[in-house]
Amino acid sequence: MHVPAWLLALLVAAVVLLTLALWSGRAQRQSRVDMRKIDRFREMLPSISGLTRGWFVAGNTVEVLQNGDGFFPRLLEDFASAERSIHLESYAWWKGDICDETAKVLAERARAGLEVRVLLDALGSNLGEQACFDRMTDAGVRLEFFHPVELRAFGRLNQRTHRKEAIVDGRVAYVFSHGFATEWTGAGDRPECWRDTGARLTGPIAAHVQAVFATNWMEETSEVLAGDEYFPELGPTGEVRCQIVPSTPSGNVSPVSILHKLMIAAADSELLIQNPYFCPDADLTRMLVGAVRRGVRVRVMVPGRVTDSRIVQHAGHHQFSKLLRGGVEILEHRRTLIHQKVLIVDGVWSHLGSTNLDERSFDINAEISLGILDETVAAELRVAFEADAEHCRTLTHDLWHKRSTFHRVLDGAAYLIHEQL
């Protein structure tokens, strides 16, 4: 069939313009920053707060919750005792008894007259069962899906909410990286039960978590959550200083990207990282190696044989040779998928939440990170890291250099698209 020259030229022009639009859009979301060493950490706290838009707030209590066994009973207990409102945002809602249990509790509270709002990512929760969703909505739960797959919203299809947070009565908040599925239940001690870490918060920081939920809820529903019923006056409940750092795609350097690089720059003696989707770019790799050169022991724990995304794992492997040559210690967890996103700096400053160490979390997804400035909490997280390390193998440069040519090819090919993984 003969294609008219003008039509061919039009198609070529359309492809060129689309490619340019995609490239320019990506070019506007650079997470690269020129980060210098932070020599006086505590004196820099106001700067860190301002740069990340996550102000340190005093007077909080933090309860670290490990795995499904530690997390879900506590969460459902707070849901069941709620008096005014329950807000929940999650990327993943799949299948399993925990989905049914959570839906049952939320439905019961909605029938009791509480305001129950649930915001799930449309793609991340596409495996959820409609019957479970119907049980909630039939009872009066306000269930919304973030950025549903629609032709009119095609331009925002790639922007997902990866946040995981819950707020009860505006007074109790949770920040976590668990999803709602069988995989996140149990003790995190076998392949089908993943390792994860979350936190329960009371005190003034709860209002900051509520504000993060309110922004995505407003984007999806246009409803503004304002008033004492959502933001009650919160007095101190403890002595822990916390910060909440959210990110939303904006075309600028994201706060969570700045946050993680500030944490690396602030380390003086030890930096511990646990992350399931560790895929550092050249700048992050350079900063980690630079930390080792100034005397910091850097230990990074990643999934080994148990993972839910081989392509992301291979993309992350691309930088392992440089990291290992530079003295970064890489531990592969062998027992199950470690899904927690934990960073601990010098046994003082720790972070957990939804943010992966990859460019999708830094530049594309909506994320939430909880910062905790407390030696006791950091020590608790460090003990958990060391317990996990008992089920790891430590990579060496010689061992890594012996991996197969096929493995190397997969690493390089996956890294070509690492910005979207």
WORARA-V59213 format. One record per residue. N is the residue number from 1. RES is the residue in one letter. PHI is phi in whole degrees, 0 to 359 (none if undefined). PSI is psi in radians with two decimals (* if undefined). BURIAL is 1 if it has 24 or more other ideal C-beta (glycine too) atoms within 12 Angstrom, else 0. Layout:
# WORARA-V59213
[[N | RES | PHI | PSI | BURIAL] [N | RES | PHI | PSI | BURIAL]]
This chain:
# WORARA-V59213
[[1 | M | none | 2.31 | 0] [2 | H | 278 | 2.23 | 0] [3 | V | 258 | 2.12 | 0] [4 | P | 305 | 2.51 | 0] [5 | A | 301 | -0.66 | 0] [6 | W | 294 | -0.63 | 0] [7 | L | 290 | -0.70 | 0] [8 | L | 298 | -0.75 | 0] [9 | A | 296 | -0.65 | 0] [10 | L | 294 | -0.72 | 0] [11 | L | 295 | -0.76 | 0] [12 | V | 298 | -0.75 | 0] [13 | A | 297 | -0.68 | 0] [14 | A | 296 | -0.73 | 0] [15 | V | 296 | -0.76 | 0] [16 | V | 298 | -0.77 | 0] [17 | L | 294 | -0.70 | 0] [18 | L | 295 | -0.74 | 0] [19 | T | 298 | -0.74 | 0] [20 | L | 296 | -0.70 | 0] [21 | A | 296 | -0.77 | 0] [22 | L | 295 | -0.75 | 0] [23 | W | 295 | -0.77 | 0] [24 | S | 292 | -0.61 | 0] [25 | G | 297 | -0.72 | 0] [26 | R | 292 | -0.64 | 0] [27 | A | 295 | -0.44 | 0] [28 | Q | 279 | -0.14 | 0] [29 | R | 247 | 0.78 | 1] [30 | Q | 286 | 2.27 | 0] [31 | S | 264 | 0.12 | 1] [32 | R | 285 | 2.31 | 0] [33 | V | 219 | 2.65 | 1] [34 | D | 267 | 1.67 | 0] [35 | M | 259 | 2.23 | 1] [36 | R | 259 | 2.82 | 0] [37 | K | 298 | 2.36 | 0] [38 | I | 268 | 1.93 | 1] [39 | D | 273 | -0.57 | 0] [40 | R | 238 | 1.50 | 0] [41 | F | 302 | -0.93 | 1] [42 | R | 293 | -0.54 | 0] [43 | E | 290 | -0.37 | 0] [44 | M | 269 | 0.00 | 0] [45 | L | 303 | -0.75 | 1] [46 | P | 299 | -0.66 | 0] [47 | S | 293 | -0.73 | 0] [48 | I | 298 | -0.74 | 1] [49 | S | 298 | -0.81 | 1] [50 | G | 294 | -0.73 | 0] [51 | L | 292 | -0.59 | 1] [52 | T | 264 | -0.13 | 1] [53 | R | 60 | 0.48 | 1] [54 | G | 237 | 1.65 | 1] [55 | W | 282 | 2.36 | 1] [56 | F | 288 | 2.22 | 1] [57 | V | 242 | 2.26 | 1] [58 | A | 271 | 2.89 | 0] [59 | G | 90 | 0.47 | 0] [60 | N | 248 | 2.84 | 1] [61 | T | 243 | 2.32 | 1] [62 | V | 238 | 2.21 | 1] [63 | E | 245 | 1.98 | 1] [64 | V | 282 | 2.30 | 1] [65 | L | 240 | 2.04 | 1] [66 | Q | 260 | 2.29 | 1] [67 | N | 63 | -3.13 | 1] [68 | G | 293 | -0.65 | 1] [69 | D | 297 | -0.56 | 0] [70 | G | 272 | -0.43 | 1] [71 | F | 267 | -0.98 | 1] [72 | F | 294 | -0.74 | 1] [73 | P | 301 | -0.68 | 0] [74 | R | 293 | -0.77 | 1] [75 | L | 297 | -0.84 | 1] [76 | L | 292 | -0.55 | 1] [77 | E | 297 | -0.76 | 0] [78 | D | 292 | -0.68 | 1] [79 | F | 301 | -0.79 | 1] [80 | A | 294 | -0.50 | 0] [81 | S | 263 | 0.10 | 0] [82 | A | 298 | 2.58 | 1] [83 | E | 246 | -0.44 | 0] [84 | R | 231 | -0.84 | 1] [85 | S | 207 | 2.67 | 1] [86 | I | 225 | 2.24 | 1] [87 | H | 236 | 2.31 | 1] [88 | L | 221 | 2.29 | 1] [89 | E | 231 | 2.33 | 1] [90 | S | 209 | 2.61 | 1] [91 | Y | 281 | -0.80 | 1] [92 | A | 247 | 2.14 | 1] [93 | W | 226 | 1.83 | 1] [94 | W | 251 | -1.98 | 1] [95 | K | 223 | 2.77 | 1] [96 | G | 134 | 2.95 | 1] [97 | D | 300 | -0.58 | 0] [98 | I | 294 | -0.55 | 1] [99 | C | 294 | -0.77 | 1] [100 | D | 295 | -0.73 | 1] [101 | E | 296 | -0.77 | 1] [102 | T | 295 | -0.77 | 1] [103 | A | 299 | -0.68 | 1] [104 | K | 297 | -0.82 | 0] [105 | V | 296 | -0.78 | 1] [106 | L | 296 | -0.70 | 1] [107 | A | 295 | -0.73 | 1] [108 | E | 298 | -0.72 | 1] [109 | R | 290 | -0.60 | 1] [110 | A | 293 | -0.73 | 1] [111 | R | 294 | -0.43 | 0] [112 | A | 280 | -0.03 | 0] [113 | G | 102 | 0.07 | 0] [114 | L | 282 | 2.71 | 1] [115 | E | 275 | 2.00 | 1] [116 | V | 240 | 2.08 | 1] [117 | R | 239 | 2.29 | 1] [118 | V | 231 | 2.20 | 1] [119 | L | 240 | 2.03 | 1] [120 | L | 242 | 2.54 | 1] [121 | D | 290 | 2.34 | 1] [122 | A | 295 | -0.62 | 1] [123 | L | 274 | -0.74 | 1] [124 | G | 296 | -0.44 | 1] [125 | S | 250 | 0.36 | 1] [126 | N | 287 | -0.12 | 0] [127 | L | 268 | -0.06 | 1] [128 | G | 293 | 2.67 | 1] [129 | E | 274 | 2.29 | 0] [130 | Q | 300 | -0.62 | 0] [131 | A | 299 | -0.63 | 0] [132 | C | 291 | -0.74 | 1] [133 | F | 295 | -0.71 | 1] [134 | D | 296 | -0.64 | 0] [135 | R | 301 | -0.69 | 1] [136 | M | 288 | -0.87 | 1] [137 | T | 294 | -0.62 | 0] [138 | D | 297 | -0.48 | 0] [139 | A | 273 | -0.11 | 1] [140 | G | 108 | 0.10 | 0] [141 | V | 291 | 2.33 | 1] [142 | R | 276 | 1.73 | 1] [143 | L | 254 | 2.14 | 1] [144 | E | 232 | 2.66 | 1] [145 | F | 246 | 2.22 | 1] [146 | F | 284 | 2.21 | 1] [147 | H | 50 | 1.13 | 1] [148 | P | 297 | 2.75 | 1] [149 | V | 283 | 1.78 | 0] [150 | E | 221 | 2.52 | 0] [151 | L | 299 | -0.67 | 0] [152 | R | 289 | -0.30 | 0] [153 | A | 246 | 0.45 | 0] [154 | F | 300 | -0.59 | 0] [155 | G | 295 | -0.38 | 0] [156 | R | 252 | 0.20 | 1] [157 | L | 300 | -0.60 | 0] [158 | N | 280 | -0.18 | 0] [159 | Q | 264 | 1.96 | 1] [160 | R | 247 | 2.75 | 1] [161 | T | 266 | 2.09 | 1] [162 | H | 253 | 0.17 | 1] [163 | R | 290 | 2.58 | 1] [164 | K | 226 | 1.88 | 1] [165 | E | 208 | 2.74 | 1] [166 | A | 215 | 2.54 | 1] [167 | I | 223 | 2.27 | 1] [168 | V | 245 | 2.10 | 1] [169 | D | 57 | 0.32 | 1] [170 | G | 71 | 0.12 | 1] [171 | R | 241 | -0.51 | 1] [172 | V | 242 | 2.28 | 1] [173 | A | 231 | 2.64 | 1] [174 | Y | 234 | 2.40 | 1] [175 | V | 234 | 2.29 | 1] [176 | F | 203 | 3.10 | 1] [177 | S | 232 | 0.14 | 1] [178 | H | 294 | 2.64 | 1] [179 | G | 252 | 3.01 | 1] [180 | F | 261 | 1.71 | 1] [181 | A | 188 | 2.84 | 1] [182 | T | 304 | -0.60 | 1] [183 | E | 300 | -0.44 | 1] [184 | W | 263 | 0.11 | 1] [185 | T | 267 | 2.93 | 1] [186 | G | 92 | -2.84 | 1] [187 | A | 257 | 0.12 | 0] [188 | G | 65 | 0.60 | 1] [189 | D | 239 | 0.21 | 1] [190 | R | 208 | 2.82 | 0] [191 | P | 306 | -0.60 | 0] [192 | E | 276 | -0.09 | 0] [193 | C | 238 | 1.88 | 1] [194 | W | 280 | 2.66 | 1] [195 | R | 279 | 2.38 | 1] [196 | D | 202 | 2.86 | 1] [197 | T | 219 | 2.35 | 1] [198 | G | 223 | -3.07 | 1] [199 | A | 214 | 2.49 | 1] [200 | R | 256 | 2.32 | 1] [201 | L | 233 | 2.40 | 1] [202 | T | 228 | 2.77 | 1] [203 | G | 111 | -3.01 | 1] [204 | P | 301 | -0.44 | 1] [205 | I | 295 | -0.37 | 1] [206 | A | 300 | -0.61 | 1] [207 | A | 295 | -0.56 | 1] [208 | H | 290 | -0.65 | 1] [209 | V | 293 | -0.72 | 1] [210 | Q | 302 | -0.71 | 1] [211 | A | 296 | -0.64 | 1] [212 | V | 295 | -0.80 | 1] [213 | F | 301 | -0.77 | 1] [214 | A | 299 | -0.56 | 1] [215 | T | 292 | -0.82 | 1] [216 | N | 290 | -0.62 | 1] [217 | W | 297 | -0.72 | 1] [218 | M | 295 | -0.69 | 0] [219 | E | 299 | -0.67 | 1] [220 | E | 274 | -0.52 | 1] [221 | T | 240 | -0.23 | 0] [222 | S | 70 | 0.05 | 0] [223 | E | 277 | 2.23 | 0] [224 | V | 264 | 2.14 | 0] [225 | L | 267 | 1.73 | 1] [226 | A | 224 | 2.57 | 0] [227 | G | 125 | 2.93 | 0] [228 | D | 296 | -0.46 | 0] [229 | E | 292 | -0.39 | 0] [230 | Y | 254 | -0.59 | 1] [231 | F | 234 | 1.24 | 1] [232 | P | 289 | 2.83 | 0] [233 | E | 291 | 2.25 | 0] [234 | L | 241 | 2.08 | 1] [235 | G | 270 | 3.03 | 0] [236 | P | 292 | 2.51 | 0] [237 | T | 238 | -0.13 | 1] [238 | G | 194 | -2.77 | 1] [239 | E | 237 | 0.22 | 0] [240 | V | 270 | 2.37 | 1] [241 | R | 267 | 2.28 | 1] [242 | C | 229 | 2.80 | 1] [243 | Q | 221 | 2.59 | 1] [244 | I | 244 | 2.16 | 1] [245 | V | 242 | 1.84 | 1] [246 | P | 264 | 2.84 | 1] [247 | S | 219 | 2.55 | 1] [248 | T | 221 | 2.38 | 1] [249 | P | 307 | 2.17 | 1] [250 | S | 222 | -0.11 | 0] [251 | G | 92 | -0.17 | 0] [252 | N | 255 | 3.06 | 0] [253 | V | 296 | 2.22 | 1] [254 | S | 284 | 2.58 | 1] [255 | P | 301 | -0.65 | 1] [256 | V | 289 | -0.51 | 1] [257 | S | 294 | -0.81 | 1] [258 | I | 299 | -0.75 | 1] [259 | L | 303 | -0.91 | 1] [260 | H | 295 | -0.60 | 1] [261 | K | 285 | -0.55 | 1] [262 | L | 295 | -0.66 | 1] [263 | M | 295 | -0.71 | 1] [264 | I | 295 | -0.75 | 1] [265 | A | 293 | -0.44 | 1] [266 | A | 276 | -0.30 | 1] [267 | A | 294 | 2.33 | 1] [268 | D | 250 | -0.60 | 1] [269 | S | 230 | -0.64 | 0] [270 | E | 210 | 2.39 | 1] [271 | L | 227 | 2.06 | 1] [272 | L | 249 | 2.31 | 1] [273 | I | 228 | 2.26 | 1] [274 | Q | 237 | 2.16 | 1] [275 | N | 204 | 2.32 | 1] [276 | P | 282 | -0.42 | 1] [277 | Y | 234 | 1.15 | 1] [278 | F | 275 | 1.82 | 1] [279 | C | 224 | 1.31 | 1] [280 | P | 287 | 2.51 | 1] [281 | D | 276 | -3.06 | 1] [282 | A | 297 | -0.67 | 0] [283 | D | 292 | -0.77 | 1] [284 | L | 294 | -0.67 | 1] [285 | T | 299 | -0.78 | 1] [286 | R | 299 | -0.71 | 1] [287 | M | 292 | -0.69 | 1] [288 | L | 294 | -0.75 | 1] [289 | V | 294 | -0.67 | 1] [290 | G | 297 | -0.62 | 1] [291 | A | 297 | -0.72 | 1] [292 | V | 298 | -0.73 | 1] [293 | R | 297 | -0.47 | 0] [294 | R | 266 | 0.20 | 1] [295 | G | 102 | 0.17 | 0] [296 | V | 272 | 2.33 | 1] [297 | R | 276 | 2.01 | 1] [298 | V | 251 | 2.10 | 1] [299 | R | 236 | 2.19 | 1] [300 | V | 240 | 2.14 | 1] [301 | M | 253 | 2.20 | 1] [302 | V | 229 | 2.88 | 1] [303 | P | 294 | 2.63 | 1] [304 | G | 254 | -1.94 | 1] [305 | R | 285 | -0.32 | 0] [306 | V | 257 | 1.94 | 1] [307 | T | 210 | 2.72 | 1] [308 | D | 256 | 0.10 | 0] [309 | S | 209 | 1.61 | 1] [310 | R | 296 | -0.59 | 0] [311 | I | 292 | -0.70 | 1] [312 | V | 293 | -0.68 | 1] [313 | Q | 299 | -0.78 | 1] [314 | H | 294 | -0.67 | 1] [315 | A | 298 | -0.71 | 1] [316 | G | 294 | -0.59 | 1] [317 | H | 298 | -0.38 | 1] [318 | H | 302 | -0.57 | 1] [319 | Q | 262 | 0.01 | 1] [320 | F | 298 | -0.68 | 1] [321 | S | 300 | -0.79 | 1] [322 | K | 295 | -0.71 | 1] [323 | L | 295 | -0.79 | 1] [324 | L | 294 | -0.71 | 1] [325 | R | 298 | -0.56 | 0] [326 | G | 277 | 0.00 | 1] [327 | G | 96 | 0.05 | 1] [328 | V | 287 | 2.31 | 1] [329 | E | 271 | 2.20 | 1] [330 | I | 244 | 2.16 | 1] [331 | L | 247 | 2.23 | 1] [332 | E | 260 | 2.07 | 1] [333 | H | 283 | 2.28 | 1] [334 | R | 254 | -0.27 | 1] [335 | R | 273 | -0.73 | 1] [336 | T | 204 | -3.10 | 1] [337 | L | 281 | 2.07 | 1] [338 | I | 278 | 2.05 | 1] [339 | H | 251 | -0.08 | 1] [340 | Q | 287 | 2.65 | 1] [341 | K | 242 | 1.55 | 1] [342 | V | 239 | 2.36 | 1] [343 | L | 230 | 2.39 | 1] [344 | I | 227 | 2.17 | 1] [345 | V | 249 | 2.03 | 1] [346 | D | 54 | 0.48 | 1] [347 | G | 65 | 0.37 | 1] [348 | V | 231 | -0.88 | 1] [349 | W | 249 | 2.11 | 1] [350 | S | 230 | 2.72 | 1] [351 | H | 222 | 2.53 | 1] [352 | L | 212 | 2.91 | 1] [353 | G | 152 | -2.46 | 1] [354 | S | 256 | -0.13 | 1] [355 | T | 279 | 2.15 | 1] [356 | N | 274 | 2.77 | 1] [357 | L | 270 | 1.20 | 1] [358 | D | 211 | 2.95 | 1] [359 | E | 286 | -0.39 | 1] [360 | R | 295 | -0.80 | 1] [361 | S | 294 | -0.67 | 1] [362 | F | 289 | -0.63 | 1] [363 | D | 240 | -0.30 | 1] [364 | I | 239 | -0.87 | 1] [365 | N | 283 | 2.76 | 1] [366 | A | 275 | 2.23 | 1] [367 | E | 227 | 2.93 | 1] [368 | I | 219 | 2.35 | 1] [369 | S | 233 | 2.40 | 1] [370 | L | 254 | 2.11 | 1] [371 | G | 260 | 2.42 | 1] [372 | I | 229 | 2.08 | 1] [373 | L | 256 | 1.46 | 1] [374 | D | 198 | 2.19 | 1] [375 | E | 292 | -0.59 | 0] [376 | T | 294 | -0.80 | 0] [377 | V | 295 | -0.76 | 1] [378 | A | 300 | -0.69 | 1] [379 | A | 295 | -0.67 | 0] [380 | E | 296 | -0.74 | 1] [381 | L | 292 | -0.58 | 1] [382 | R | 292 | -0.69 | 1] [383 | V | 300 | -0.73 | 0] [384 | A | 296 | -0.67 | 1] [385 | F | 300 | -0.82 | 1] [386 | E | 295 | -0.62 | 0] [387 | A | 294 | -0.69 | 1] [388 | D | 294 | -0.61 | 1] [389 | A | 297 | -0.42 | 1] [390 | E | 294 | -0.31 | 0] [391 | H | 251 | 0.43 | 1] [392 | C | 244 | 2.78 | 1] [393 | R | 250 | 2.45 | 0] [394 | T | 268 | 2.17 | 1] [395 | L | 282 | 2.56 | 1] [396 | T | 239 | 2.80 | 0] [397 | H | 296 | -0.69 | 0] [398 | D | 297 | -0.75 | 0] [399 | L | 296 | -0.76 | 0] [400 | W | 293 | -0.61 | 1] [401 | H | 295 | -0.37 | 0] [402 | K | 273 | -0.01 | 0] [403 | R | 297 | 2.75 | 0] [404 | S | 291 | 2.79 | 0] [405 | T | 299 | -0.67 | 0] [406 | F | 299 | -0.72 | 0] [407 | H | 298 | -0.76 | 0] [408 | R | 297 | -0.71 | 0] [409 | V | 296 | -0.76 | 0] [410 | L | 298 | -0.71 | 0] [411 | D | 301 | -0.85 | 1] [412 | G | 294 | -0.71 | 0] [413 | A | 294 | -0.75 | 0] [414 | A | 295 | -0.63 | 1] [415 | Y | 292 | -0.40 | 1] [416 | L | 300 | -0.48 | 0] [417 | I | 244 | 0.41 | 0] [418 | H | 297 | -0.43 | 1] [419 | E | 295 | -0.38 | 1] [420 | Q | 254 | -0.06 | 1] [421 | L | 280 | * | 1]]
